[in-house]
Amino acid sequence: MLLLSVNPPLFIPFIVAGDPSPEVTVDLALALEEAGADLLELGVPYSDPLADGPTIQRAAARALAGNMTLPKAIHLVAEMRKKGVTIPIILFTYYNPVLQLGEESFFALARENGANGVLIPDLPFEESGPLRELGERFGLPLISLVAPTSKQRIERIASAAQGFLYCVSSLGVTGVRETLPESLGDFVSEVKRHSRVPVAVGFGISTPEQVAMLKEVCDGVVIGSALVQKVEQLGERLLAPEEKEAAIAEFTAYARSLAAPLHAPCSLR
């Protein structure tokens, strides 16, 4: 069972398995825990990532070119555990790879390798019942997403949420955004009113200022594209033995700067 403390709010980073290499993915996971991550979303690269913007699409393409697969991504979780990663790890994958692997095989493999939950963004809530039950059998919660368009579905989705509830900040795909919707606070408050689990906000969060604003209204902040973009910028340095240590240190410092507002005193509570 995934039980999360939300004081201070959770820092939930996202990286893509296999970008820029499986070995570096493990190093990045360790760096994120060192930077203050409370939970890690490990993205499984997919050729048709409907919810992901260009930054994560490019990362997925790089990982797929390196022959990353769903089973290999799951085995990376075990490698992270061996190297010392202790925070919960959520597998972020689309449904088709799960279907190809076999739903029960997927959950069994995820549990065997030390994962703590599953998030499948293209699986509608109304069709998630069987996988939710499988997750309960294997002790791996199926994380739900709720979006501004959910409206009358918010109460149903929130009341059935497990682990934590992923609140999509704005319409469209993932990606760095300069501003967040003015209505986001009201939307998150409505979701929290119905949720029995922590509510984390994701999609578009990319600056410490945005994190500082969000921590006043939610229980956690998911940051993906900004971190994946940093990995892309570091690129070959992460793969070069003589530069890798310095590149990892730069990545860690960047992640720590994003997490820092979550550990500062709240001004509105």
C-alpha positions as CSV (number, residue, x, y, z in Angstrom):
1,M,0.0,0.0,0.0
2,L,1.2,3.5,-0.9
3,L,0.9,5.8,2.1
4,L,2.2,9.3,1.7
5,S,2.8,12.1,4.1
6,V,2.1,15.5,2.6
7,N,3.7,17.8,5.1
8,P,5.6,19.4,3.4
9,P,3.9,18.9,0.0
10,L,5.3,16.1,-2.1
11,F,8.0,16.7,-4.8
12,I,7.2,14.2,-7.6
13,P,9.7,14.2,-10.4
14,F,9.3,12.4,-13.7
15,I,12.1,10.9,-15.9
16,V,12.0,8.6,-19.0
17,A,13.4,5.1,-18.6
18,G,16.4,4.7,-20.9
19,D,17.0,8.4,-21.6
20,P,19.9,8.9,-22.2
21,S,20.8,5.3,-21.2
22,P,19.5,2.7,-18.7
23,E,22.5,3.2,-16.5
24,V,22.2,6.9,-16.4
25,T,18.4,6.6,-15.6
26,V,19.4,4.8,-12.4
27,D,21.9,7.6,-11.6
28,L,19.2,10.2,-12.2
29,A,16.8,8.5,-9.9
30,L,19.5,8.5,-7.1
31,A,20.1,12.2,-7.9
32,L,16.4,13.0,-7.6
33,E,16.1,11.3,-4.2
34,E,19.2,13.2,-3.1
35,A,17.5,16.5,-4.3
36,G,14.5,15.8,-2.1
37,A,12.1,13.7,-4.3
38,D,9.4,12.1,-2.2
39,L,8.2,9.9,-5.1
40,L,9.5,9.1,-8.6
41,E,7.4,8.7,-11.7
42,L,9.4,6.5,-14.2
43,G,8.1,7.0,-17.7
44,V,8.0,4.0,-20.0
45,P,8.8,5.2,-23.5
46,Y,6.1,4.7,-26.1
47,S,5.8,5.4,-29.8
48,D,2.5,7.2,-29.6
49,P,2.4,9.1,-26.3
50,L,-0.9,10.9,-26.5
51,A,-0.5,12.9,-23.2
52,D,3.1,14.0,-23.8
53,G,4.4,17.1,-25.5
54,P,7.5,17.4,-27.7
55,T,10.1,17.3,-24.9
56,I,9.0,13.9,-23.5
57,Q,8.3,12.6,-27.0
58,R,11.9,13.3,-28.0
59,A,13.1,11.5,-24.8
60,A,10.9,8.5,-25.5
61,A,12.2,8.4,-29.1
62,R,15.8,8.4,-27.8
63,A,15.0,5.6,-25.3
64,L,13.2,3.5,-27.9
65,A,16.2,3.9,-30.2
66,G,18.2,2.4,-27.4
67,N,15.9,-0.6,-27.3
68,M,14.1,0.3,-24.1
69,T,10.9,-1.8,-23.5
70,L,8.3,-2.1,-20.8
71,P,9.9,-5.2,-19.2
72,K,13.4,-3.5,-19.3
73,A,11.9,-0.3,-17.7
74,I,10.4,-2.4,-14.9
75,H,13.7,-4.2,-14.3
76,L,15.3,-0.7,-14.0
77,V,13.3,-0.3,-10.8
78,A,15.1,-3.3,-9.3
79,E,18.4,-1.8,-10.4
80,M,17.4,1.5,-8.7
81,R,16.7,-0.4,-5.5
82,K,20.0,-2.2,-5.7
83,K,21.8,1.1,-6.0
84,G,20.0,2.6,-3.0
85,V,16.8,4.3,-4.2
86,T,14.3,4.0,-1.4
87,I,11.5,6.4,-2.4
88,P,8.3,5.0,-3.9
89,I,8.5,4.5,-7.7
90,I,5.4,4.8,-9.9
91,L,5.5,3.2,-13.4
92,F,4.0,5.7,-15.9
93,T,3.0,3.7,-19.0
94,Y,0.5,3.7,-21.8
95,Y,-2.0,0.8,-22.0
96,N,-1.0,-0.9,-25.2
97,P,2.4,-2.1,-23.9
98,V,0.6,-3.4,-20.8
99,L,-1.9,-5.3,-23.0
100,Q,0.9,-6.8,-25.0
101,L,2.8,-7.9,-22.0
102,G,-0.3,-9.2,-20.3
103,E,-2.1,-7.3,-17.5
104,E,-1.4,-9.8,-14.8
105,S,2.2,-10.4,-15.9
106,F,2.7,-6.6,-15.9
107,F,1.5,-6.3,-12.3
108,A,3.5,-9.3,-11.2
109,L,6.7,-8.1,-12.8
110,A,6.2,-4.6,-11.3
111,R,5.7,-5.9,-7.8
112,E,8.6,-8.4,-8.2
113,N,11.0,-5.5,-9.2
114,G,10.0,-3.1,-6.4
115,A,7.5,-0.7,-8.0
116,N,4.9,0.9,-5.8
117,G,2.2,1.9,-8.2
118,V,1.1,2.3,-11.8
119,L,-0.2,5.3,-13.8
120,I,-1.8,4.7,-17.2
121,P,-2.8,8.1,-18.7
122,D,-4.7,6.8,-21.7
123,L,-6.9,4.4,-19.7
124,P,-10.3,6.1,-19.0
125,F,-11.5,5.9,-15.5
126,E,-14.7,4.2,-16.6
127,E,-12.7,1.4,-18.1
128,S,-10.1,1.0,-15.4
129,G,-12.0,-1.3,-13.0
130,P,-10.3,-4.6,-14.0
131,L,-6.8,-3.1,-13.7
132,R,-7.7,-1.4,-10.5
133,E,-8.7,-4.8,-9.0
134,L,-5.5,-6.4,-10.3
135,G,-3.5,-3.6,-8.7
136,E,-5.3,-4.2,-5.4
137,R,-4.4,-7.9,-5.7
138,F,-0.7,-7.1,-6.2
139,G,-0.6,-4.2,-3.7
140,L,0.1,-1.7,-6.5
141,P,-2.4,1.2,-6.6
142,L,-3.6,2.4,-10.0
143,I,-3.1,6.2,-9.9
144,S,-6.0,8.2,-11.3
145,L,-5.9,11.4,-13.3
146,V,-8.5,14.1,-13.1
147,A,-8.6,17.0,-15.6
148,P,-10.4,20.4,-15.8
149,T,-12.7,18.8,-18.3
150,S,-13.7,16.1,-15.9
151,K,-16.4,18.3,-14.3
152,Q,-19.3,16.0,-13.2
153,R,-16.8,13.0,-13.1
154,I,-14.6,14.7,-10.5
155,E,-16.4,13.2,-7.5
156,R,-16.4,9.7,-9.0
157,I,-12.8,9.8,-9.9
158,A,-11.7,11.3,-6.6
159,S,-13.7,9.0,-4.4
160,A,-12.1,5.9,-6.0
161,A,-8.5,7.3,-6.1
162,Q,-5.7,5.2,-4.7
163,G,-2.2,6.2,-3.6
164,F,-2.5,9.8,-4.8
165,L,-4.7,11.7,-7.3
166,Y,-2.9,13.3,-10.3
167,C,-4.6,16.6,-11.0
168,V,-3.9,17.8,-14.6
169,S,-3.3,21.5,-14.4
170,S,-4.4,22.5,-17.9
171,L,-5.7,21.1,-21.1
172,G,-3.4,19.8,-23.8
173,V,-0.2,17.7,-23.5
174,T,2.7,17.9,-21.1
175,G,5.3,20.6,-21.6
176,V,6.9,23.7,-20.0
177,R,4.5,26.5,-19.6
178,E,5.2,30.1,-18.6
179,T,1.9,30.6,-16.8
180,L,-0.7,28.3,-15.2
181,P,-4.5,28.8,-15.5
182,E,-6.0,31.4,-13.1
183,S,-8.8,28.9,-12.3
184,L,-6.3,26.2,-11.2
185,G,-6.8,26.9,-7.5
186,D,-10.5,26.6,-7.6
187,F,-10.2,23.4,-9.6
188,V,-7.8,21.8,-7.2
189,S,-9.9,22.8,-4.2
190,E,-12.9,21.1,-5.8
191,V,-10.9,17.9,-6.4
192,K,-9.5,18.0,-2.8
193,R,-13.1,18.3,-1.5
194,H,-13.9,14.8,-2.8
195,S,-10.5,13.1,-2.5
196,R,-9.5,10.8,0.3
197,V,-5.8,10.7,-0.9
198,P,-3.2,13.4,-1.5
199,V,-3.8,15.6,-4.6
200,A,-0.8,16.3,-6.7
201,V,-0.7,18.8,-9.6
202,G,1.2,18.2,-12.8
203,F,1.5,19.3,-16.5
204,G,3.4,22.5,-17.2
205,I,5.0,23.1,-13.8
206,S,8.6,24.2,-14.6
207,T,9.8,27.0,-12.3
208,P,10.4,27.4,-8.5
209,E,7.8,30.3,-8.6
210,Q,5.1,28.0,-10.0
211,V,6.0,25.4,-7.3
212,A,5.8,28.0,-4.6
213,M,2.3,29.1,-5.8
214,L,1.0,25.5,-6.1
215,K,2.2,24.3,-2.7
216,E,-0.4,26.6,-1.1
217,V,-3.3,24.7,-2.7
218,C,-2.2,21.1,-3.3
219,D,-0.5,18.2,-1.6
220,G,2.2,17.6,-4.2
221,V,3.8,18.9,-7.4
222,V,4.7,16.7,-10.4
223,I,7.5,18.1,-12.6
224,G,8.3,16.2,-15.8
225,S,9.1,18.2,-18.9
226,A,11.5,20.6,-17.2
227,L,13.6,17.8,-15.8
228,V,13.5,15.8,-19.1
229,Q,14.5,19.0,-20.9
230,K,17.5,19.3,-18.5
231,V,18.5,15.7,-19.3
232,E,18.3,16.6,-23.0
233,Q,20.5,19.6,-22.5
234,L,23.1,17.7,-20.5
235,G,23.0,15.1,-23.3
236,E,26.4,13.6,-24.2
237,R,27.9,14.9,-20.9
238,L,25.8,12.3,-19.0
239,L,27.2,9.6,-21.3
240,A,30.9,10.7,-21.2
241,P,32.8,9.0,-18.3
242,E,35.0,12.1,-17.8
243,E,32.0,14.5,-17.6
244,K,29.2,12.3,-16.1
245,E,29.9,13.2,-12.4
246,A,29.7,16.9,-13.1
247,A,26.6,16.6,-15.3
248,I,24.8,14.6,-12.6
249,A,25.8,17.2,-10.0
250,E,24.3,19.9,-12.3
251,F,21.1,17.9,-12.7
252,T,20.9,17.4,-8.9
253,A,21.3,21.1,-8.2
254,Y,18.6,21.9,-10.8
255,A,16.2,19.4,-9.3
256,R,16.9,20.7,-5.8
257,S,16.1,24.3,-6.9
258,L,12.7,23.1,-8.1
259,A,12.0,21.2,-4.9
260,A,13.2,24.0,-2.6
261,P,10.0,26.0,-2.4
262,L,8.1,23.0,-1.1
263,H,10.3,23.0,2.0
264,A,10.0,26.7,2.7
265,P,7.4,28.0,5.2
266,C,3.9,28.4,3.7
267,S,2.7,32.0,3.6
268,L,-1.1,31.4,3.3
269,R,-1.8,28.5,5.6
